[in-house]
Structures are given as structure tokens and as C-alpha cells.
Amino acid sequence: MDFQAAVRRRAGVLPMVEPLPVPSEGVPPAGGRTPFLAKYGQFVLVGLTGVVVNLIVFTLVLDLLSPSPTFNVVHSLLRSASVTSNNAVDNFVASAAAFAVATLWNFVLNNLWTFRTTRGHRHRLGSRIGLYYGVSLGSLAVNEVVLFALSYSVPPLFGQAIGIVAGSVVGFAGNYRVTFAEAPSPPR
């Protein structure tokens, strides 16, 4: 640090903490991946587990709403993967229930693994959950539009899967920039 920077820091013009060094442009950090791509990879892995949870809950709720529920997971999965639905409202209800359960699942895993931090400069847990669900509502809106558009042309399980993929782009961008972003420091 040069003498002028030290004087400005003492005068309160510069922050007291040194900024982290910026790696040379175009040179990836050790390991060959950028932190953004590593986080996106983790987000995708968590999302894949969430897709499984979402599709199972979607299928079970769809089965419970059907006129003749089977209460058999395998049979329900086969039926929702092979027969188109004439009741889009049941699809929406099942999708909303699956969304609620899978979003909580994904939040827990993303909070503990993908966006883990030791610095402690994040929003409080309650705020993070609220922000996560808020961002996820944007994902759900995209999912529902796709599901509705496909509800009479493909089986509901495939429409739901395609909707999940479309909504995941909105989910990562919002959670990366809002939910798990560094929170402003409290006033002193």
C-alpha cells in the first residue's frame, strides 16, 4: 500500500479492509473453473435432486386428485407419464404442491452447500427463505406457463419436466444475485 492510500484510509476515504486481489483477466483460478461456473454446477446438481422430489410429489398429488387414486407410486408414475390429462386444474394444483415441497428441499441444500459462506455477510435465515421463495415464484410462473401450453399435447409428467427446466434459468439468476448475495452491513 502506498503512502497516499494510507493517508486516505486514515481520513476515512478508503475502507479499512484491503480488497481481495483480482486474478489476471482470462486466467481461471486453480482448478480451471470460475467460481460462478462451480456454483452453477452445484446449483444444477441440487436442482436435479429437486426435480426428482418435484416429480414424485407432483405424481402423488395428481394421483390423489384423480377420480380413482391408486395409492401406488409406480403405477401413478406410469399413468402420469403415459396418459394426457383432461383436467388442467389438477395439473396446476399438483404442480403448486410439488413446487412448495421441492423449493424447501432445494433451499436447504443450496443454503448448506451451493451458497455456503463463512463470512456471515448474508441475509438472515428468515429473509433468505422469503427471498428464495420469492425468486422461486418467478420460476414457478415460467413452469406453469409451459405446463399449461403443453397440457393437451404431451403427458403431464413431461410437461412438468420441461417447465422445470425453463424455470430453472430464472431461479439461478435470482438466487445468485438476490437471495444468497452479500447482505448490506448493519449500521454502526
N, C-alpha and C positions, 0 to 999 in steps of 0.2 A: 504494500500500500504506500502511495506517495504522501508527501507532507501535506499537500493541499487537500487531499481526501481526508486525512486525519483531522485537519482543522475544521473542514465542513462537517465531519461526523460529530466532533465535539460541539459544534454550534447547533447541532440538531438537524442539519440539512440532509445528511445521509443516514440511512438506517444503521443501527449498531451491529447488525449481523452481516457478515460478508455473504454476498450472493454465491450460490454454487457455481463452479466453473462450467462454462458451456462447452460441450465437446466440439471438436472441429466439425465444420459443416460437411455432411456427406460421409462421415466416418461413423459407422454404427458402434455402440458401446460393446464391451466384451460380451461374447455370446452370440454376436451377429444380429440381434433383434433390437428394435427400438422398444422403449417401454410401452408406447402406445400399442404396438402390434402384439406385444406379450399380453397386455391387459385385454385386448380384443380377443386373443386366443382363449384366455381364461374365461372371459365373458361368454364366448361361444360354447365352451365346454359346460359351463354352468347352465347355459340356455338349453343345451341338448338334454341335460337331465330334467330341466323344467318342461321341455316338450313331452318327454315320457310321462311325467306327472300330469301335465295338462291333458294329454290324450286319454290317459286312463280315467281321470276324473270326468272328462267330457263324455266318454263312453258310458261310464257307470250312471251318470246323471241322465243321459239320454235314454238309457235302459229303464231307469226308474220312472221317467216321464212317459214311456211308451204304454199303449193300451194293454200289452201283455208282457210285463217285465219278466226276464229270465233269471235274474239274480245270479248269473253265471258269467264271470268276467270274459272267458274265452269266447263263449257264444255271443256275448254283447259286442266284443271287438270284431268278430267276424261279420255280424249283422251290420254294424255301423260302417264297416269298410266295404260292404258289397251292395247295399241297398240305398237308393236315394231316398231322401226324406220329403214327405209332402207337408210337413209342418215346420216352417222356418222359425216359429216362435220357440218350439222345443230346442232347436239348434242354438238360438240366442241364449236361452236360459242355461243350457248345459255349458255353453261357451263362457258365460259370465261366472258360473260356479268354478269351472276349470281355471279360469283366469285368476280368481281370488286365491285359490289354493296354490297354484303354480307360482304366482307372484310372491307369495310369502316364502315359499321354498327357495326361489331364486334370490330374494333379498338376503336371506340368511347366508346362503353360500357366497354370494357376491360380497357381502359385508365382511365375512370371515376370511375370504381367500382373494378374490379378484381385486378389490379395492382396499385391502388391508393396509393400514399405515401405523407407524409407531410414533408419528409426530403429534398426534392428538389434535390437529387443527381441523377437525371435521365438524359437521353439524351434529347436534345431539342425536341420540338414537331415535327418539320420537320424531324429530324433524326429518331424519334420514328415511324412516319408514314412510312418513307422509309424502316426502318428495319422490320416493321410489314408486309409490302407488300412483302419484300424480303423473309422473313420466310414463308409467306403465299404462295409464288410461289412454294416452296417445297411441301406444302400441295396440291396445285393445280396439280403439276406433278403426285403425287400419285393418286389424284382424277381422272385425265384424263386417266391414265393407267388402272385403274379399270373400268372406264366408257367405254373405248374402248374394253377391254376384255369382257365386258358383253353386249355390244351394240346390238349384234344379237341374244342374248339368253333371255334377260329379257326386259321388257318395260323400256324406258329411264329414267323415274322418279325413278324407283327402282335402276337402275344402278348408277344414280347420288347420291342417298341417301347412297348407300353402299360405293361409292367413298369418300363421305364427311366424313364418319366415319373413313375410313382408313387414310385419310389425316389429321384428327384432332390430331393424336398422334404426327406427325411431327410438327404441329402448336404449340401445348402446349410446347413441349420441347424447341423449338427455341425461342418462345416468353418469356418463363420463364427465359432462360439463356442469351438471347441476347437483345431483344427489350426493356424489362422492367427491365433489370438488372441495378444495380447501375452503373452510368457512372463514369469514372475517374475524379478526381477533376482537375479543370484547374490549370495550373502552376501559381505560385505567383510571 
